[in-house]
Amino acid sequence: MNYRINYNVVLFNEILYDKEIKVKNKDNELMAKCSLEDYLRRKHGDAFRQLIITKCVPELSLIHISEP
């Protein structure tokens, strides 16, 4: 399942507000959040201090079936 996560990131010398990302192919919400935190730790390195998740919603895939 895919999740759309809104978050803020606290770094050593700044705070990044109102960020959004789509996390793909995770079994549940917790795994999506952990995956995002791991990604941000790799991206920002030692400057990373805290992840604040403001919203996490599953993205439902809509299949449109057209009738003849």
N, C-alpha and C positions, 0 to 999 in steps of 0.2 A: 504494500500500500504506500501511497505517497502522502506526505504531510507538508502543509504550508506553515512555516514558523516565522512569527514576528518576534524580534528580540533587540536587546541593547547589549553592548559589549563594554566592559570596563577594562581599560588598558592601564599601563603604568602611568602614562602622562595625559590621557584623554578618555573620554567616553563617546562611543559611537551609538547614536540614537536611531530608533525607527528603522532598523534593518529588516529585510525579509528574504527568506530563502525557501526553496522547494527541496525537500529531502525525499529521495526516491528509494523505492524497494526496501522498506523496513517493515518488519513484522508487527510492530506496535509503536505507540506514541513514545514510550520510554526509550526504545532503541533509536528512534529518530532524533530525540533530544540529545542523547549521548553521542550519536554520530556527529551532530552539529558541534557539540563542545570539542570533540576530538579534532575536527576540521579546524576550528578556530584556534586551538592550542598549537597546531602545526603552522597555521598561517601567520600568527602573531608572535609565536615563540615566547621568550621570557617576558615580553610586555603584557601578555594575557593575564588578567586577574580574575575576572568573573563574567559569567554569562547570565543574563536576566531575560528569561523568556516571558513575553507579554501575551502571546497567543499561539496556540497550536491546534490546527484543524486538519482533519483528514480530507484529502481531495478525492472526491468520488468520480470515477470515470463514468461518463454518461454515454451509453450506446444508443444511438438513434436508429431505430428500425423503421424504415419507410415501407408502407404498405402499397401494393400495386394499385 
